[in-house]
Amino acid sequence: MALEALLIEDSKTQAAQIKDTLESVGLRVRVAFDGPDGLRDAIENPPSLIVLDVKLPTMDGFQVCRRLKRNPATQDVPVIMLTEKADPKATMSGLRAGADDYIPKDIFAAEHLINTLQELGIL
Amino acid sequence: MARLSGPYFVQPPVMSVRVEDSMDVMIVRDTVRRAGSLLGFSPANRAQLASAAATLAELVLKTGEPQDLHLNGVRQGEKVGLQISSEAPWLANVATSNVLIALRSKLGDLVDEILVEGNDPPNILLVMWLSEAVRRDGHREDEDGDDKP
């Protein structure tokens, strides 16, 4: 049975692109469009992987990541943050929040995402 | 080809990226991630290395003068690391101590060492050690991390 990823991304266009990438390597993907919905979904039914956007309405990705890592139900689920904001301070904030990787949304993002999934043993 | 410098023994991988326009910043990020992967750095450490290298590349772009960014393995005794370096002719008349303060304030959390060597032209070197990175990964989970960018 395919592993399941939870994608938390408010942009429907970007969510569709990232979902395609994850499905192309055999993952089943469910999508939440904001932080609180994503948190609820992750805690109620912990996935094998969470791909998390940084810029989200209501609660940003750093807050979501910290809460995921503090909750016993989700603390061991790998979190990969995808972002348009990749300056040093934001990168360290993502990693300190507990993200396993922090990947800029550039033309290499899909390849880096897949490489990281392989390295984390998800693929 | 520009010299490879620094106090440490150089080992593969040895890569270079010419930084001339904003697209090259993405290529720098990609290349440093690949180099970090070859040396065994974790995804999180590769994210740090990519951010440090991209910041240096953006600095090069701001000067308007193309430079080669060098990404190479380094060794000191048992320690293995990744070094990111670039010549910085625009800093030729700036006090090294001031350059180091500025670089450490911007990049200090991302890498283990920041060095400025020589003056003709100066060479900026950023190093992350694999053994330090492993220790850092272990400690990261214990950090409170309530900071925001």
Interface residues (C-beta under 8 A of the other chain):
Chain A: D60 F62 R66 K69 I80 K85 A86 D87 P88 K89 A90 T91 M92 S93 G94 L95 R96 A97 G98 A99 D100 D101 Y102 I103 P104 D106 I107 F108 E111 H112 N115 T116 E119 L120
Chain B: M26 R29 D30 R33 S37 S42 P43 A44 R46 A47 Q48 A50 S51 A52 A54 T55 K106 L107 D109 L110 R140 E141 E143 G145 D146 D147 K148 P149
